[in-house]
Amino acid sequence: MSIEIRHISKRFDDFAAVNDVSLNFPDGGLTALLGPSGCGKTTLLRIIAGLEHADSGMVLLDGEDASSRRVRERHVGFVFQHYVLFKHMTVFENIAFGLRVKPRGQRPPERAIHERVTQLLNLVQLGWLANHYPSSLSGGQRQRIALARALAVEPRVLLLDEPFGALDAKVRKDLRRWLRRLHDDLDITSIFVTHDQEEALEVADQVVVMNKGNIEQIGTPADVYNHPASPFVYSFLGNVNLFRGRIHNGVLEAGSASFNIPDHAQADNVQGVGYVRPHDLDVQRYRPGESGIVAQLRHTHAIGPLAQLELVREDNHEIVVAVIPNKQFREMGFKVGESLLVSPHQLRVFVGEAA
């Protein structure tokens, strides 16, 4: 099912949770609504589900206006962050619940319910827990049962609100890979809310980055990470170093360092900020006369394949973080306290108010 929202707005008293948002969710795609707490992503998801009503705008399901439809009429499966399983019911009965409460004319026969629940238990690889109660399950198992329960009624759309937010890091990583494989098998239009950048970039087909009720950028994970549309997106999607200065005819002068920025050749005497990710910095020993940023190595963290270096610029004492291969770090033999030369090999500059 395709989903489209047009000019959706929602306020809570004086707070604008969603501000005139329009979006298309591709049929069969997996879309992540990504952003910090309070950016409007969960409110938008609940409006699509029918759990919240927008102040203005439309929700279209397969091209038909569903704004006035009740939750049940939208054929949406909703998975909450905190599972919301019925404690007094077995795993089997939790999954069967949505089928058993259907109106009499729509309710499947008992044999069909049993087959459907058994199929879903096998799908989420938890058939052996059918007769257990939620209290005996781990967090990851509960979340998979919650997902099976949402799928039991054969929804046309699957909506997930921070589905792995209550789980530890290892379980989160395992479950999001599992969700990606499950989505590919089911081919159901899915939208999930997350504030975890790595989660969105790893799992989704399309990422919608939100901030203060507005959309900052829409694109594939590679697009939004490699080509951020705004300083907010650049900063939110991973660590970033900022080099502040002024631009004069295609040159950013940031303290004692200067960077050629031909994309801004026409800008003159305007504020500019260069954004550089830690892995886009080259680090060498300082040699007088060579161009770059002189910084003193203050701290290192070299575990695994990468080494993270924390440096302090000598001209303005700002912190610079660089990430280099651990093999290079060992070969160079950098020592805490020595002066190094840092040079960006990929720099994105925002000018004026955008900076």
C-alpha positions as CSV (number, residue, x, y, z in Angstrom):
1,M,0.0,0.0,0.0
2,S,1.3,3.5,-0.9
3,I,1.1,6.2,1.8
4,E,1.0,9.9,1.1
5,I,0.6,12.7,3.6
6,R,-0.2,16.2,2.4
7,H,0.4,19.4,4.5
8,I,0.0,17.7,7.8
9,S,0.2,20.0,10.9
10,K,-0.4,19.2,14.5
11,R,0.0,21.4,17.6
12,F,-0.2,20.7,21.3
13,D,-1.1,24.0,22.9
14,D,1.7,26.3,21.9
15,F,4.0,23.6,20.7
16,A,4.1,22.8,16.9
17,A,4.8,19.1,16.8
18,V,4.4,18.7,13.0
19,N,4.5,21.8,10.7
20,D,3.0,21.5,7.2
21,V,4.7,18.2,6.4
22,S,4.2,16.4,3.0
23,L,5.7,13.0,2.3
24,N,5.4,10.0,0.0
25,F,6.1,6.5,1.4
26,P,6.8,4.1,-1.5
27,D,4.7,0.9,-1.8
28,G,6.6,-2.0,-0.2
29,G,9.4,0.3,1.1
30,L,10.9,0.5,4.5
31,T,11.2,4.2,5.6
32,A,12.8,5.5,8.8
33,L,11.6,8.7,10.4
34,L,14.8,9.9,12.1
35,G,15.4,12.8,14.4
36,P,16.0,13.8,18.0
37,S,13.3,13.6,20.8
38,G,10.5,16.1,20.2
39,C,11.1,16.5,16.5
40,G,7.6,15.3,15.6
41,K,8.4,11.8,14.2
42,T,6.2,9.8,16.6
43,T,3.3,12.3,16.3
44,L,3.5,11.9,12.5
45,L,3.5,8.1,12.8
46,R,0.4,8.2,15.1
47,I,-1.4,10.5,12.7
48,I,-0.8,8.0,9.9
49,A,-2.1,5.2,12.2
50,G,-5.2,7.2,13.2
51,L,-4.1,7.3,16.8
52,E,-3.8,11.1,16.6
53,H,-5.8,13.5,14.5
54,A,-4.1,16.2,12.5
55,D,-5.2,19.8,12.9
56,S,-4.9,20.1,9.1
57,G,-3.8,18.1,6.1
58,M,-4.6,14.7,4.6
59,V,-3.5,11.1,5.0
60,L,-3.9,9.1,1.7
61,L,-3.7,5.3,1.6
62,D,-3.5,4.0,-1.9
63,G,-4.6,7.4,-3.1
64,E,-7.8,7.5,-1.0
65,D,-8.3,10.1,1.8
66,A,-8.2,8.1,5.0
67,S,-8.0,11.1,7.4
68,S,-11.5,10.4,8.8
69,R,-11.2,6.6,9.0
70,R,-10.9,4.9,12.4
71,V,-7.8,3.0,13.3
72,R,-9.3,-0.4,12.5
73,E,-10.5,0.8,9.1
74,R,-7.0,1.8,8.0
75,H,-5.6,-1.8,8.2
76,V,-2.5,-0.7,10.0
77,G,-0.3,-2.8,12.2
78,F,1.3,-0.8,15.0
79,V,4.3,-1.9,17.1
80,F,5.0,0.1,20.3
81,Q,8.4,0.7,21.9
82,H,7.4,-1.0,25.2
83,Y,5.7,-4.1,23.6
84,V,2.3,-3.7,25.4
85,L,1.8,-7.5,25.6
86,F,-1.1,-8.8,27.7
87,K,0.6,-10.3,30.8
88,H,-2.3,-12.7,31.6
89,M,-2.2,-14.2,28.1
90,T,0.2,-16.8,26.7
91,V,2.3,-15.9,23.7
92,F,-0.1,-17.7,21.5
93,E,-3.1,-15.8,22.8
94,N,-1.3,-12.5,22.5
95,I,-0.8,-13.0,18.8
96,A,-4.3,-14.4,18.3
97,F,-5.9,-11.5,20.1
98,G,-6.4,-9.2,17.1
99,L,-8.1,-12.1,15.2
100,R,-10.4,-13.1,18.0
101,V,-11.8,-9.6,18.6
102,K,-12.8,-9.1,15.0
103,P,-16.5,-8.6,14.4
104,R,-18.3,-11.9,14.1
105,G,-18.8,-11.7,10.4
106,Q,-15.0,-11.1,9.8
107,R,-13.6,-13.4,12.5
108,P,-11.7,-16.4,11.1
109,P,-12.7,-19.9,12.3
110,E,-10.7,-21.3,15.1
111,R,-8.6,-23.6,12.9
112,A,-7.6,-20.7,10.7
113,I,-6.6,-18.6,13.7
114,H,-4.5,-21.5,15.0
115,E,-2.8,-21.9,11.6
116,R,-2.1,-18.1,11.3
117,V,-0.6,-17.8,14.8
118,T,1.5,-20.9,14.2
119,Q,2.8,-19.5,10.9
120,L,3.7,-16.2,12.6
121,L,5.4,-17.9,15.5
122,N,7.6,-19.8,13.0
123,L,8.2,-16.5,11.1
124,V,9.6,-14.8,14.2
125,Q,11.4,-18.0,15.1
126,L,9.7,-18.4,18.5
127,G,7.4,-21.3,18.0
128,W,8.7,-23.0,21.1
129,L,7.4,-20.2,23.3
130,A,3.7,-20.5,22.3
131,N,2.6,-21.5,25.7
132,H,4.8,-19.2,27.7
133,Y,3.8,-15.9,29.3
134,P,5.4,-12.6,28.5
135,S,7.0,-12.4,32.0
136,S,9.3,-15.3,31.1
137,L,10.5,-13.8,27.8
138,S,13.6,-11.6,27.2
139,G,13.1,-8.1,25.8
140,G,14.1,-9.2,22.3
141,Q,11.6,-12.1,22.4
142,R,8.8,-9.8,23.6
143,Q,9.4,-7.4,20.8
144,R,9.3,-10.1,18.2
145,I,6.0,-11.4,19.7
146,A,4.6,-7.8,19.6
147,L,5.6,-7.7,15.9
148,A,3.9,-11.0,15.2
149,R,0.7,-9.8,16.9
150,A,0.7,-6.7,14.7
151,L,1.1,-8.9,11.6
152,A,-1.6,-11.3,12.7
153,V,-4.4,-9.2,11.3
154,E,-2.6,-9.0,7.9
155,P,-2.1,-5.2,7.9
156,R,-1.5,-3.4,4.7
157,V,0.9,-1.0,6.5
158,L,3.3,-1.8,9.4
159,L,4.2,1.1,11.7
160,L,6.9,0.8,14.4
161,D,7.5,3.4,17.1
162,E,11.1,3.1,18.4
163,P,10.8,-0.7,18.1
164,F,14.2,-1.5,19.7
165,G,14.5,1.5,22.0
166,A,14.1,-0.5,25.2
167,L,16.7,-3.1,24.3
168,D,20.4,-3.3,24.9
169,A,22.9,-2.6,22.1
170,K,23.7,-6.2,21.2
171,V,20.0,-7.2,21.0
172,R,19.2,-4.0,19.0
173,K,21.8,-4.9,16.4
174,D,20.6,-8.4,16.0
175,L,16.9,-7.5,15.8
176,R,17.3,-4.7,13.3
177,R,19.1,-7.1,10.9
178,W,16.3,-9.6,11.5
179,L,13.6,-6.9,10.8
180,R,15.3,-6.0,7.5
181,R,15.2,-9.7,6.4
182,L,11.6,-10.0,7.6
183,H,10.6,-6.9,5.7
184,D,12.2,-8.2,2.5
185,D,10.3,-11.5,2.9
186,L,6.9,-9.8,3.6
187,D,7.1,-6.9,1.1
188,I,4.9,-4.8,3.2
189,T,5.0,-1.0,3.3
190,S,6.7,-0.1,6.6
191,I,7.6,3.0,8.5
192,F,9.6,3.0,11.7
193,V,10.6,5.8,14.1
194,T,14.0,6.0,15.6
195,H,16.5,8.5,17.0
196,D,19.4,6.1,16.3
197,Q,21.3,7.2,13.2
198,E,23.1,3.9,12.7
199,E,19.8,2.0,13.0
200,A,18.1,4.1,10.3
201,L,21.1,4.0,7.9
202,E,21.5,0.3,8.2
203,V,17.9,-0.8,8.0
204,A,15.9,1.7,5.8
205,D,15.4,2.1,2.1
206,Q,14.5,5.7,2.6
207,V,15.4,8.1,5.5
208,V,13.4,11.1,6.5
209,V,15.4,13.4,8.8
210,M,13.1,15.6,11.0
211,N,13.9,18.6,13.2
212,K,11.4,20.7,15.2
213,G,8.4,19.5,13.3
214,N,9.9,20.0,9.8
215,I,11.6,17.8,7.3
216,E,15.3,18.5,6.9
217,Q,16.1,16.0,4.2
218,I,14.6,12.9,2.4
219,G,16.8,10.3,0.6
220,T,18.5,7.0,0.6
221,P,20.8,6.3,3.6
222,A,23.8,6.9,1.3
223,D,22.3,10.2,0.1
224,V,21.6,11.7,3.5
225,Y,24.9,10.6,5.0
226,N,27.2,11.5,2.1
227,H,25.3,14.6,0.9
228,P,23.7,16.3,3.9
229,A,21.4,19.1,2.9
230,S,21.9,21.2,6.0
231,P,24.2,21.7,9.0
232,F,21.6,19.9,11.2
233,V,21.7,16.8,9.1
234,Y,25.5,16.8,8.9
235,S,25.7,17.1,12.7
236,F,23.0,14.7,13.5
237,L,24.3,11.9,11.3
238,G,27.5,11.1,13.2
239,N,30.4,13.0,14.6
240,V,31.6,16.1,12.8
241,N,34.4,18.7,13.3
242,L,33.5,22.4,12.7
243,F,36.0,24.9,11.3
244,R,34.5,28.4,11.7
245,G,35.8,31.4,9.8
246,R,35.1,33.8,7.0
247,I,35.1,33.3,3.3
248,H,37.0,35.5,0.9
249,N,36.7,34.7,-2.8
250,G,36.6,31.0,-2.6
251,V,38.9,30.6,0.5
252,L,37.7,29.8,4.0
253,E,40.0,31.4,6.6
254,A,39.5,29.5,9.8
255,G,42.1,30.7,12.4
256,S,45.5,30.1,11.1
257,A,44.3,27.6,8.5
258,S,42.9,28.3,5.0
259,F,40.9,26.0,2.8
260,N,40.1,26.4,-0.9
261,I,36.4,26.1,-1.5
262,P,35.8,26.7,-5.3
263,D,32.0,26.1,-4.8
264,H,31.9,29.4,-3.0
265,A,34.1,31.4,-5.3
266,Q,31.7,34.3,-5.5
267,A,31.3,34.7,-1.7
268,D,33.3,37.5,-0.1
269,N,33.6,38.4,3.5
270,V,30.8,36.2,4.7
271,Q,30.6,33.8,7.6
272,G,31.3,30.2,6.8
273,V,31.6,26.9,8.6
274,G,33.4,23.9,7.3
275,Y,32.0,20.5,8.3
276,V,34.4,17.5,8.3
277,R,33.8,14.0,9.6
278,P,36.6,12.5,11.7
279,H,37.4,9.8,9.1
280,D,37.8,12.6,6.4
281,L,40.9,14.0,8.1
282,D,44.5,13.2,7.2
283,V,46.9,13.2,10.1
284,Q,50.7,13.6,9.8
285,R,53.6,14.7,11.9
286,Y,53.9,18.5,11.9
287,R,56.6,19.9,9.6
288,P,57.0,23.7,9.4
289,G,55.8,25.3,6.2
290,E,53.3,22.6,5.3
291,S,49.6,23.5,5.0
292,G,47.1,22.2,7.4
293,I,45.9,22.6,11.0
294,V,48.5,22.3,13.7
295,A,47.1,20.5,16.7
296,Q,48.5,18.8,19.8
297,L,47.6,15.2,20.4
298,R,45.8,15.0,23.7
299,H,44.2,11.5,23.9
300,T,44.0,8.3,21.8
301,H,41.6,5.4,21.8
302,A,43.1,2.6,19.6
303,I,41.0,-0.5,20.0
304,G,39.9,-2.6,17.0
305,P,40.5,-1.6,13.4
306,L,40.3,2.2,14.0
307,A,42.1,4.6,16.2
308,Q,40.4,7.8,17.4
309,L,42.6,10.8,18.1
310,E,41.6,13.8,20.1
311,L,43.6,16.8,19.3
312,V,43.6,20.5,20.4
313,R,44.2,23.2,17.8
314,E,47.2,25.4,18.7
315,D,45.6,28.6,17.2
316,N,42.2,28.6,19.0
317,H,42.3,25.6,21.4
318,E,39.3,24.0,19.8
319,I,39.0,20.2,19.9
320,V,39.5,18.2,16.7
321,V,38.6,14.5,16.5
322,A,40.3,12.3,13.8
323,V,39.8,8.7,13.0
324,I,42.5,6.8,11.2
325,P,43.3,3.1,10.6
326,N,44.8,1.5,13.7
327,K,47.6,0.1,11.5
328,Q,48.6,3.6,10.4
329,F,48.5,4.8,14.0
330,R,50.9,2.1,15.1
331,E,53.2,2.6,12.2
332,M,53.4,6.4,12.7
333,G,54.0,6.0,16.4
334,F,52.1,9.1,17.4
335,K,52.6,10.1,21.1
336,V,50.3,12.1,23.4
337,G,51.6,15.7,23.6
338,E,53.3,15.9,20.2
339,S,52.2,18.4,17.5
340,L,50.5,16.9,14.4
341,L,49.2,18.3,11.1
342,V,45.6,17.8,10.3
343,S,44.2,18.3,6.8
344,P,40.6,17.6,5.6
345,H,40.4,15.7,2.3
346,Q,36.6,16.2,2.2
347,L,35.1,19.5,3.4
348,R,31.6,20.8,3.2
349,V,31.1,24.5,3.8
350,F,27.8,26.2,4.7
351,V,27.6,30.0,4.2
352,G,25.9,32.8,5.9
353,E,22.7,32.0,7.8
354,A,22.9,28.4,6.7
355,A,26.2,28.1,8.6
